[in-house]
Every structure is written in C-alpha cells, then in structure tokens.
C-alpha cells in the first residue's frame, strides 16, 4: 500500500479532512501517488512523455520531494501534516495556473477537432 505509514489511526479523521474539497482531493491524490502527473498520464496513455518542465520524469514523489519547480520543504510528511505551509503549497500547486493549463489543452484539442469537421 502506497504511503501507508502516513495513517497512524484509521478510526480518526485524517489531517486535512476539513479542507475545501479541491484541497482535500489534491492532498489525497498526493498521499496515494495518483495525481495527474506526467508519469501517471503516460501510464494511462494520455500523454507521450513523462517529463516535467524541469526535464526530469514527473512523478508524484518527485513533485513533492525534489523538483526545483514544485518541491515542498519537508516532503510528503509535511504535506500530510496539513499545516499552513502545506495548505499554501496545495493552493499554489492546484491553483489557477494548473487549472488554466489543463483547460487550455482541452480547448486546443476541441478547436482542432472542430476545425477538422
């Protein structure tokens, strides 16, 4: 089981349970190593490359632990603590820029598809 060491007591609500849904979902994606990173998307055959903008394979653990563009000081344990720094990181990582990039990719694909009709 991925990151099973994060959960100490299964009978209590986990840290971050009271976060807004967008933050809670993103937190869970990172804790289960199933975010929409390039490595996962390549495995799911949604993209051809697993590279990050920093030219290294973009995995969930690399996003949090070592990517110079996105890393969180303290890594996954810090993120799971859901302190102010972790919530700020979640907000910045999952913020408008990430959503805009996803939307732009979908819009481009849709426009191209409609143009071919």
ABEGO torsion letter per residue (X at the ends): XBGAAABABAABBBBGAABBAAAAAAAAAAAAGABABAAAAAAAGABABABBAAGBBBBAAAAAAABAAABBBGEAAAAAAGBAAAAAAAAAAABAAAAAAAAAAAAAAAAAAAAAX
